[in-house]
Amino acid sequence: MTITDKDSEQKKWDDYYATLPVLPEDEMTRVINEEFVEIVTSFLPNGTTLEAGCGAGWQSLALARSGRFQVSLMDFSQEALRHSRKIFEQFNLPATWLCGDAMQIGKPEYDLVFNAGVLEHYTFKEQVDYLKSMASRSKRYVLALLPNRMCYWYWIWRVQDSVNNEWPYGKEIPLMDMS
């Protein structure tokens, strides 16, 4: 991603999170994130995590709520970090917030580095670079959650939001698998 693209992408997310109200956790989010915690604890019973491109940070919140993980959230959007901090305050849960570019190579400090709903916004080469930078920060595991191109419900939701001018996420390229 070029500097200009990065600046416009950062502005897009700053604008989005600056105006997004902090809502209570809905039932669907809670259920999906409980399943996420079950999956993560099946291979990592406890440890340190970094959500690289955290947005609102709902998955990190679920990990923190389990009491098994020390969570860190990273985003290049200060507004996304502010928004996620407000969500964590609703539950009085600790976390570390880092303003930075998750595409930059880092040091292996975390047991798990993950993101959710991030990679589909990038080209294949950028996805590879993003995963490499995530791996550079991990001592053990890297996990990426993204919509499956074959998921009927994803497309219903996306088309409905697009028609109603409620799709703030920009271009997405959902994949069938990560091969």
C-alpha angles and dihedrals in degrees: 000000000000123000091253091050091047091050093050091044091050091048090049092055094041089053092046097050094039090064100033112108117229102246128187117261109275123221096252092052091048094050094046092048093048087056089048090054091049091053094046094047090051089070101019114034092187141340145102123323137189122199102207106205095012104178105177092351100226094150092050089049090056091050091049091047090056089065090224101097141057102218132206123186124204130189136151089225114085088197092056089052091049090049094049091047089056090051091052090048089059088063098034091234127152125237141149119244120206125188106211149108111277088201090069119094112253141177124281099256105135135068090217130022114187146155136193126211096359112099096059089069092066139069119255093262091049090049090054091048091047092051091047091053091047089050091051089061096047130087093190123355142028121193130182125188117197137155116275113236089222095055109116094198093053091057093046090053094044096047092045092051092045093051089050092047089244098121106105096161100087125211118001130184106195115198133212092224140344097253 
